[in-house]
């Protein structure tokens, strides 16, 4: 993979982390919304983890 592709993937991961932090903040401020947002938070963190693994595997 080329460097711009890796940077784009890294940027995508950072954006997903920021969205995840926003969802977590909303969960803490409104506990009644916990059920619908818990799945979304888990999915976003899984995407970030997989993206990080892909970047690490292709960078070596």
N, CA, C and O atoms as a Maestro MAE file, in Angstrom:
{
 s_m_m2io_version
 :::
 2.0.0
}

f_m_ct {
 s_m_title
 :::
 protein
 m_atom[240] {
  # First column is atom index #
  i_m_mmod_type
  r_m_x_coord
  r_m_y_coord
  r_m_z_coord
  i_m_residue_number
  s_m_chain_name
  s_m_pdb_residue_name
  s_m_pdb_atom_name
  i_m_atomic_number
  :::
  1 25 0.843 -1.185 0.000 1 A "UNK " " N  " 7
  2 3 0.000 0.000 0.000 1 A "UNK " " CA " 6
  3 2 0.887 1.246 0.000 1 A "UNK " " C  " 6
  4 15 1.993 1.250 0.539 1 A "UNK " " O  " 8
  5 25 0.376 2.269 -0.605 2 A "UNK " " N  " 7
  6 3 1.134 3.511 -0.651 2 A "UNK " " CA " 6
  7 2 0.887 4.334 0.603 2 A "UNK " " C  " 6
  8 15 -0.071 4.100 1.340 2 A "UNK " " O  " 8
  9 25 1.752 5.284 0.828 3 A "UNK " " N  " 7
  10 3 1.647 6.122 2.022 3 A "UNK " " CA " 6
  11 2 0.347 6.926 2.075 3 A "UNK " " C  " 6
  12 15 -0.252 7.003 3.148 3 A "UNK " " O  " 8
  13 25 -0.122 7.530 0.976 4 A "UNK " " N  " 7
  14 3 -1.408 8.255 1.054 4 A "UNK " " CA " 6
  15 2 -2.579 7.347 1.437 4 A "UNK " " C  " 6
  16 15 -3.494 7.773 2.142 4 A "UNK " " O  " 8
  17 25 -2.549 6.104 0.974 5 A "UNK " " N  " 7
  18 3 -3.614 5.168 1.341 5 A "UNK " " CA " 6
  19 2 -3.575 4.875 2.835 5 A "UNK " " C  " 6
  20 15 -4.612 4.842 3.496 5 A "UNK " " O  " 8
  21 25 -2.384 4.665 3.356 6 A "UNK " " N  " 7
  22 3 -2.258 4.407 4.788 6 A "UNK " " CA " 6
  23 2 -2.695 5.622 5.610 6 A "UNK " " C  " 6
  24 15 -3.339 5.476 6.649 6 A "UNK " " O  " 8
  25 25 -2.339 6.822 5.138 7 A "UNK " " N  " 7
  26 3 -2.764 8.028 5.845 7 A "UNK " " CA " 6
  27 2 -4.279 8.194 5.816 7 A "UNK " " C  " 6
  28 15 -4.872 8.640 6.798 7 A "UNK " " O  " 8
  29 25 -4.902 7.843 4.711 8 A "UNK " " N  " 7
  30 3 -6.360 7.917 4.618 8 A "UNK " " CA " 6
  31 2 -7.015 6.927 5.579 8 A "UNK " " C  " 6
  32 15 -8.010 7.249 6.228 8 A "UNK " " O  " 8
  33 25 -6.463 5.742 5.663 9 A "UNK " " N  " 7
  34 3 -6.991 4.746 6.601 9 A "UNK " " CA " 6
  35 2 -6.819 5.224 8.038 9 A "UNK " " C  " 6
  36 15 -7.718 5.064 8.865 9 A "UNK " " O  " 8
  37 25 -5.662 5.810 8.330 10 A "UNK " " N  " 7
  38 3 -5.417 6.333 9.669 10 A "UNK " " CA " 6
  39 2 -6.381 7.476 10.000 10 A "UNK " " C  " 6
  40 15 -6.900 7.549 11.114 10 A "UNK " " O  " 8
  41 25 -6.616 8.357 9.046 11 A "UNK " " N  " 7
  42 3 -7.573 9.443 9.246 11 A "UNK " " CA " 6
  43 2 -8.969 8.898 9.501 11 A "UNK " " C  " 6
  44 15 -9.691 9.409 10.357 11 A "UNK " " O  " 8
  45 25 -9.353 7.862 8.759 12 A "UNK " " N  " 7
  46 3 -10.650 7.216 8.972 12 A "UNK " " CA " 6
  47 2 -10.739 6.660 10.392 12 A "UNK " " C  " 6
  48 15 -11.769 6.797 11.054 12 A "UNK " " O  " 8
  49 25 -9.675 6.041 10.851 13 A "UNK " " N  " 7
  50 3 -9.667 5.498 12.209 13 A "UNK " " CA " 6
  51 2 -9.791 6.588 13.260 13 A "UNK " " C  " 6
  52 15 -10.495 6.417 14.255 13 A "UNK " " O  " 8
  53 25 -9.110 7.707 13.045 14 A "UNK " " N  " 7
  54 3 -9.188 8.810 14.005 14 A "UNK " " CA " 6
  55 2 -10.597 9.395 14.046 14 A "UNK " " C  " 6
  56 15 -11.111 9.707 15.120 14 A "UNK " " O  " 8
  57 25 -11.218 9.543 12.881 15 A "UNK " " N  " 7
  58 3 -12.592 10.047 12.830 15 A "UNK " " CA " 6
  59 2 -13.539 9.094 13.555 15 A "UNK " " C  " 6
  60 15 -14.430 9.530 14.283 15 A "UNK " " O  " 8
  61 25 -13.342 7.796 13.352 16 A "UNK " " N  " 7
  62 3 -14.199 6.819 14.035 16 A "UNK " " CA " 6
  63 2 -13.996 6.881 15.551 16 A "UNK " " C  " 6
  64 15 -14.958 6.741 16.307 16 A "UNK " " O  " 8
  65 25 -12.765 7.089 15.997 17 A "UNK " " N  " 7
  66 3 -12.517 7.227 17.433 17 A "UNK " " CA " 6
  67 2 -13.205 8.470 17.994 17 A "UNK " " C  " 6
  68 15 -13.776 8.424 19.083 17 A "UNK " " O  " 8
  69 25 -13.154 9.571 17.260 18 A "UNK " " N  " 7
  70 3 -13.826 10.786 17.724 18 A "UNK " " CA " 6
  71 2 -15.338 10.594 17.802 18 A "UNK " " C  " 6
  72 15 -15.979 11.069 18.740 18 A "UNK " " O  " 8
  73 25 -15.902 9.904 16.827 19 A "UNK " " N  " 7
  74 3 -17.337 9.615 16.878 19 A "UNK " " CA " 6
  75 2 -17.644 8.717 18.069 19 A "UNK " " C  " 6
  76 15 -18.643 8.913 18.761 19 A "UNK " " O  " 8
  77 25 -16.787 7.739 18.304 20 A "UNK " " N  " 7
  78 3 -16.983 6.856 19.448 20 A "UNK " " CA " 6
  79 2 -16.932 7.597 20.772 20 A "UNK " " C  " 6
  80 15 -17.713 7.306 21.678 20 A "UNK " " O  " 8
  81 25 -16.021 8.551 20.890 21 A "UNK " " N  " 7
  82 3 -15.934 9.354 22.111 21 A "UNK " " CA " 6
  83 2 -17.202 10.206 22.273 21 A "UNK " " C  " 6
  84 15 -17.703 10.369 23.385 21 A "UNK " " O  " 8
  85 25 -17.710 10.741 21.175 22 A "UNK " " N  " 7
  86 3 -18.959 11.508 21.239 22 A "UNK " " CA " 6
  87 2 -20.135 10.659 21.676 22 A "UNK " " C  " 6
  88 15 -20.965 11.093 22.476 22 A "UNK " " O  " 8
  89 25 -20.203 9.451 21.151 23 A "UNK " " N  " 7
  90 3 -21.281 8.542 21.551 23 A "UNK " " CA " 6
  91 2 -21.145 8.179 23.024 23 A "UNK " " C  " 6
  92 15 -22.142 8.114 23.744 23 A "UNK " " O  " 8
  93 25 -19.926 7.946 23.469 24 A "UNK " " N  " 7
  94 3 -19.703 7.624 24.880 24 A "UNK " " CA " 6
  95 2 -20.113 8.781 25.779 24 A "UNK " " C  " 6
  96 15 -20.711 8.566 26.833 24 A "UNK " " O  " 8
  97 25 -19.794 10.013 25.369 25 A "UNK " " N  " 7
  98 3 -20.200 11.179 26.153 25 A "UNK " " CA " 6
  99 2 -21.718 11.294 26.214 25 A "UNK " " C  " 6
  100 15 -22.276 11.664 27.246 25 A "UNK " " O  " 8
  101 25 -22.384 10.975 25.106 26 A "UNK " " N  " 7
  102 3 -23.845 11.028 25.107 26 A "UNK " " CA " 6
  103 2 -24.437 9.945 26.004 26 A "UNK " " C  " 6
  104 15 -25.450 10.158 26.669 26 A "UNK " " O  " 8
  105 25 -23.785 8.776 26.011 27 A "UNK " " N  " 7
  106 3 -24.257 7.702 26.897 27 A "UNK " " CA " 6
  107 2 -24.145 8.111 28.358 27 A "UNK " " C  " 6
  108 15 -25.014 7.789 29.169 27 A "UNK " " O  " 8
  109 25 -23.077 8.817 28.690 28 A "UNK " " N  " 7
  110 3 -22.899 9.234 30.079 28 A "UNK " " CA " 6
  111 2 -23.877 10.341 30.464 28 A "UNK " " C  " 6
  112 15 -24.291 10.426 31.620 28 A "UNK " " O  " 8
  113 25 -24.247 11.185 29.507 29 A "UNK " " N  " 7
  114 3 -25.154 12.288 29.837 29 A "UNK " " CA " 6
  115 2 -26.618 11.866 29.799 29 A "UNK " " C  " 6
  116 15 -27.438 12.436 30.520 29 A "UNK " " O  " 8
  117 25 -26.963 10.882 28.976 30 A "UNK " " N  " 7
  118 3 -28.347 10.409 28.882 30 A "UNK " " CA " 6
  119 2 -28.383 8.882 28.982 30 A "UNK " " C  " 6
  120 15 -28.363 8.199 27.958 30 A "UNK " " O  " 8
  121 25 -28.434 8.346 30.187 31 A "UNK " " N  " 7
  122 3 -28.391 6.887 30.354 31 A "UNK " " CA " 6
  123 2 -29.572 6.153 29.730 31 A "UNK " " C  " 6
  124 15 -29.470 4.957 29.456 31 A "UNK " " O  " 8
  125 25 -30.690 6.839 29.498 32 A "UNK " " N  " 7
  126 3 -31.855 6.176 28.908 32 A "UNK " " CA " 6
  127 2 -31.587 5.772 27.457 32 A "UNK " " C  " 6
  128 15 -32.254 4.875 26.941 32 A "UNK " " O  " 8
  129 25 -30.646 6.400 26.804 33 A "UNK " " N  " 7
  130 3 -30.330 6.077 25.418 33 A "UNK " " CA " 6
  131 2 -29.272 4.987 25.305 33 A "UNK " " C  " 6
  132 15 -28.745 4.745 24.220 33 A "UNK " " O  " 8
  133 25 -28.966 4.340 26.397 34 A "UNK " " N  " 7
  134 3 -27.860 3.391 26.440 34 A "UNK " " CA " 6
  135 2 -28.054 2.212 25.484 34 A "UNK " " C  " 6
  136 15 -27.108 1.809 24.808 34 A "UNK " " O  " 8
  137 25 -29.250 1.661 25.419 35 A "UNK " " N  " 7
  138 3 -29.467 0.466 24.601 35 A "UNK " " CA " 6
  139 2 -29.198 0.703 23.117 35 A "UNK " " C  " 6
  140 15 -28.456 -0.075 22.517 35 A "UNK " " O  " 8
  141 25 -29.764 1.738 22.496 36 A "UNK " " N  " 7
  142 3 -29.502 1.894 21.065 36 A "UNK " " CA " 6
  143 2 -28.060 2.290 20.736 36 A "UNK " " C  " 6
  144 15 -27.536 1.911 19.688 36 A "UNK " " O  " 8
  145 25 -27.421 3.047 21.623 37 A "UNK " " N  " 7
  146 3 -26.093 3.541 21.306 37 A "UNK " " CA " 6
  147 2 -24.978 2.576 21.696 37 A "UNK " " C  " 6
  148 15 -23.859 2.706 21.200 37 A "UNK " " O  " 8
  149 25 -25.251 1.627 22.559 38 A "UNK " " N  " 7
  150 3 -24.201 0.698 22.977 38 A "UNK " " CA " 6
  151 2 -23.721 -0.150 21.804 38 A "UNK " " C  " 6
  152 15 -22.524 -0.396 21.662 38 A "UNK " " O  " 8
  153 25 -24.646 -0.593 20.973 39 A "UNK " " N  " 7
  154 3 -24.276 -1.365 19.785 39 A "UNK " " CA " 6
  155 2 -23.483 -0.530 18.793 39 A "UNK " " C  " 6
  156 15 -22.520 -1.011 18.196 39 A "UNK " " O  " 8
  157 25 -23.888 0.718 18.620 40 A "UNK " " N  " 7
  158 3 -23.174 1.594 17.699 40 A "UNK " " CA " 6
  159 2 -21.758 1.855 18.195 40 A "UNK " " C  " 6
  160 15 -20.816 1.865 17.402 40 A "UNK " " O  " 8
  161 25 -21.602 2.062 19.474 41 A "UNK " " N  " 7
  162 3 -20.278 2.303 20.051 41 A "UNK " " CA " 6
  163 2 -19.391 1.072 19.877 41 A "UNK " " C  " 6
  164 15 -18.220 1.192 19.517 41 A "UNK " " O  " 8
  165 25 -19.944 -0.099 20.132 42 A "UNK " " N  " 7
  166 3 -19.162 -1.325 19.977 42 A "UNK " " CA " 6
  167 2 -18.746 -1.536 18.523 42 A "UNK " " C  " 6
  168 15 -17.617 -1.944 18.253 42 A "UNK " " O  " 8
  169 25 -19.648 -1.261 17.594 43 A "UNK " " N  " 7
  170 3 -19.323 -1.429 16.174 43 A "UNK " " CA " 6
  171 2 -18.240 -0.456 15.740 43 A "UNK " " C  " 6
  172 15 -17.346 -0.829 14.981 43 A "UNK " " O  " 8
  173 25 -18.303 0.779 16.207 44 A "UNK " " N  " 7
  174 3 -17.287 1.763 15.822 44 A "UNK " " CA " 6
  175 2 -15.921 1.395 16.388 44 A "UNK " " C  " 6
  176 15 -14.907 1.534 15.704 44 A "UNK " " O  " 8
  177 25 -15.889 0.935 17.609 45 A "UNK " " N  " 7
  178 3 -14.604 0.550 18.196 45 A "UNK " " CA " 6
  179 2 -14.033 -0.687 17.496 45 A "UNK " " C  " 6
  180 15 -12.817 -0.818 17.359 45 A "UNK " " O  " 8
  181 25 -14.906 -1.589 17.056 46 A "UNK " " N  " 7
  182 3 -14.439 -2.757 16.309 46 A "UNK " " CA " 6
  183 2 -13.845 -2.337 14.971 46 A "UNK " " C  " 6
  184 15 -12.819 -2.873 14.552 46 A "UNK " " O  " 8
  185 25 -14.479 -1.385 14.302 47 A "UNK " " N  " 7
  186 3 -13.956 -0.889 13.028 47 A "UNK " " CA " 6
  187 2 -12.588 -0.238 13.235 47 A "UNK " " C  " 6
  188 15 -11.680 -0.438 12.429 47 A "UNK " " O  " 8
  189 25 -12.437 0.532 14.304 48 A "UNK " " N  " 7
  190 3 -11.147 1.182 14.577 48 A "UNK " " CA " 6
  191 2 -10.076 0.132 14.872 48 A "UNK " " C  " 6
  192 15 -8.938 0.264 14.421 48 A "UNK " " O  " 8
  193 25 -10.428 -0.890 15.613 49 A "UNK " " N  " 7
  194 3 -9.460 -1.947 15.914 49 A "UNK " " CA " 6
  195 2 -9.018 -2.672 14.654 49 A "UNK " " C  " 6
  196 15 -7.826 -2.910 14.461 49 A "UNK " " O  " 8
  197 25 -9.960 -3.023 13.801 50 A "UNK " " N  " 7
  198 3 -9.625 -3.714 12.556 50 A "UNK " " CA " 6
  199 2 -8.793 -2.809 11.652 50 A "UNK " " C  " 6
  200 15 -7.849 -3.269 11.009 50 A "UNK " " O  " 8
  201 25 -9.139 -1.528 11.603 51 A "UNK " " N  " 7
  202 3 -8.368 -0.591 10.797 51 A "UNK " " CA " 6
  203 2 -6.932 -0.488 11.306 51 A "UNK " " C  " 6
  204 15 -5.988 -0.478 10.517 51 A "UNK " " O  " 8
  205 25 -6.775 -0.414 12.602 52 A "UNK " " N  " 7
  206 3 -5.431 -0.368 13.171 52 A "UNK " " CA " 6
  207 2 -4.627 -1.614 12.856 52 A "UNK " " C  " 6
  208 15 -3.436 -1.533 12.555 52 A "UNK " " O  " 8
  209 25 -5.276 -2.766 12.926 53 A "UNK " " N  " 7
  210 3 -4.587 -4.006 12.591 53 A "UNK " " CA " 6
  211 2 -4.188 -4.041 11.122 53 A "UNK " " C  " 6
  212 15 -3.101 -4.511 10.785 53 A "UNK " " O  " 8
  213 25 -5.065 -3.544 10.240 54 A "UNK " " N  " 7
  214 3 -4.737 -3.508 8.817 54 A "UNK " " CA " 6
  215 2 -3.555 -2.572 8.539 54 A "UNK " " C  " 6
  216 15 -2.660 -2.902 7.761 54 A "UNK " " O  " 8
  217 25 -3.567 -1.421 9.174 55 A "UNK " " N  " 7
  218 3 -2.462 -0.479 8.982 55 A "UNK " " CA " 6
  219 2 -1.166 -1.097 9.484 55 A "UNK " " C  " 6
  220 15 -0.130 -0.991 8.827 55 A "UNK " " O  " 8
  221 25 -1.218 -1.738 10.636 56 A "UNK " " N  " 7
  222 3 -0.020 -2.355 11.186 56 A "UNK " " CA " 6
  223 2 0.480 -3.491 10.292 56 A "UNK " " C  " 6
  224 15 1.682 -3.621 10.060 56 A "UNK " " O  " 8
  225 25 -0.425 -4.293 9.802 57 A "UNK " " N  " 7
  226 3 -0.019 -5.436 8.973 57 A "UNK " " CA " 6
  227 2 0.537 -4.994 7.623 57 A "UNK " " C  " 6
  228 15 1.467 -5.615 7.108 57 A "UNK " " O  " 8
  229 25 -0.016 -3.933 7.046 58 A "UNK " " N  " 7
  230 3 0.462 -3.508 5.736 58 A "UNK " " CA " 6
  231 2 1.689 -2.610 5.826 58 A "UNK " " C  " 6
  232 15 2.396 -2.427 4.836 58 A "UNK " " O  " 8
  233 25 1.945 -2.055 6.994 59 A "UNK " " N  " 7
  234 3 3.081 -1.147 7.152 59 A "UNK " " CA " 6
  235 2 4.390 -1.900 7.349 59 A "UNK " " C  " 6
  236 15 5.462 -1.334 7.139 59 A "UNK " " O  " 8
  237 25 4.322 -3.128 7.737 60 A "UNK " " N  " 7
  238 3 5.536 -3.930 7.985 60 A "UNK " " CA " 6
  239 2 6.154 -4.418 6.715 60 A "UNK " " C  " 6
  240 15 7.177 -5.103 6.749 60 A "UNK " " O  " 8
  :::
 }
 m_bond[239] {
  # First column is bond index #
  i_m_from
  i_m_to
  i_m_order
  :::
  1 1 2 1
  2 2 3 1
  3 3 4 2
  4 3 5 1
  5 5 6 1
  6 6 7 1
  7 7 8 2
  8 7 9 1
  9 9 10 1
  10 10 11 1
  11 11 12 2
  12 11 13 1
  13 13 14 1
  14 14 15 1
  15 15 16 2
  16 15 17 1
  17 17 18 1
  18 18 19 1
  19 19 20 2
  20 19 21 1
  21 21 22 1
  22 22 23 1
  23 23 24 2
  24 23 25 1
  25 25 26 1
  26 26 27 1
  27 27 28 2
  28 27 29 1
  29 29 30 1
  30 30 31 1
  31 31 32 2
  32 31 33 1
  33 33 34 1
  34 34 35 1
  35 35 36 2
  36 35 37 1
  37 37 38 1
  38 38 39 1
  39 39 40 2
  40 39 41 1
  41 41 42 1
  42 42 43 1
  43 43 44 2
  44 43 45 1
  45 45 46 1
  46 46 47 1
  47 47 48 2
  48 47 49 1
  49 49 50 1
  50 50 51 1
  51 51 52 2
  52 51 53 1
  53 53 54 1
  54 54 55 1
  55 55 56 2
  56 55 57 1
  57 57 58 1
  58 58 59 1
  59 59 60 2
  60 59 61 1
  61 61 62 1
  62 62 63 1
  63 63 64 2
  64 63 65 1
  65 65 66 1
  66 66 67 1
  67 67 68 2
  68 67 69 1
  69 69 70 1
  70 70 71 1
  71 71 72 2
  72 71 73 1
  73 73 74 1
  74 74 75 1
  75 75 76 2
  76 75 77 1
  77 77 78 1
  78 78 79 1
  79 79 80 2
  80 79 81 1
  81 81 82 1
  82 82 83 1
  83 83 84 2
  84 83 85 1
  85 85 86 1
  86 86 87 1
  87 87 88 2
  88 87 89 1
  89 89 90 1
  90 90 91 1
  91 91 92 2
  92 91 93 1
  93 93 94 1
  94 94 95 1
  95 95 96 2
  96 95 97 1
  97 97 98 1
  98 98 99 1
  99 99 100 2
  100 99 101 1
  101 101 102 1
  102 102 103 1
  103 103 104 2
  104 103 105 1
  105 105 106 1
  106 106 107 1
  107 107 108 2
  108 107 109 1
  109 109 110 1
  110 110 111 1
  111 111 112 2
  112 111 113 1
  113 113 114 1
  114 114 115 1
  115 115 116 2
  116 115 117 1
  117 117 118 1
  118 118 119 1
  119 119 120 2
  120 119 121 1
  121 121 122 1
  122 122 123 1
  123 123 124 2
  124 123 125 1
  125 125 126 1
  126 126 127 1
  127 127 128 2
  128 127 129 1
  129 129 130 1
  130 130 131 1
  131 131 132 2
  132 131 133 1
  133 133 134 1
  134 134 135 1
  135 135 136 2
  136 135 137 1
  137 137 138 1
  138 138 139 1
  139 139 140 2
  140 139 141 1
  141 141 142 1
  142 142 143 1
  143 143 144 2
  144 143 145 1
  145 145 146 1
  146 146 147 1
  147 147 148 2
  148 147 149 1
  149 149 150 1
  150 150 151 1
  151 151 152 2
  152 151 153 1
  153 153 154 1
  154 154 155 1
  155 155 156 2
  156 155 157 1
  157 157 158 1
  158 158 159 1
  159 159 160 2
  160 159 161 1
  161 161 162 1
  162 162 163 1
  163 163 164 2
  164 163 165 1
  165 165 166 1
  166 166 167 1
  167 167 168 2
  168 167 169 1
  169 169 170 1
  170 170 171 1
  171 171 172 2
  172 171 173 1
  173 173 174 1
  174 174 175 1
  175 175 176 2
  176 175 177 1
  177 177 178 1
  178 178 179 1
  179 179 180 2
  180 179 181 1
  181 181 182 1
  182 182 183 1
  183 183 184 2
  184 183 185 1
  185 185 186 1
  186 186 187 1
  187 187 188 2
  188 187 189 1
  189 189 190 1
  190 190 191 1
  191 191 192 2
  192 191 193 1
  193 193 194 1
  194 194 195 1
  195 195 196 2
  196 195 197 1
  197 197 198 1
  198 198 199 1
  199 199 200 2
  200 199 201 1
  201 201 202 1
  202 202 203 1
  203 203 204 2
  204 203 205 1
  205 205 206 1
  206 206 207 1
  207 207 208 2
  208 207 209 1
  209 209 210 1
  210 210 211 1
  211 211 212 2
  212 211 213 1
  213 213 214 1
  214 214 215 1
  215 215 216 2
  216 215 217 1
  217 217 218 1
  218 218 219 1
  219 219 220 2
  220 219 221 1
  221 221 222 1
  222 222 223 1
  223 223 224 2
  224 223 225 1
  225 225 226 1
  226 226 227 1
  227 227 228 2
  228 227 229 1
  229 229 230 1
  230 230 231 1
  231 231 232 2
  232 231 233 1
  233 233 234 1
  234 234 235 1
  235 235 236 2
  236 235 237 1
  237 237 238 1
  238 238 239 1
  239 239 240 2
  :::
 }
}
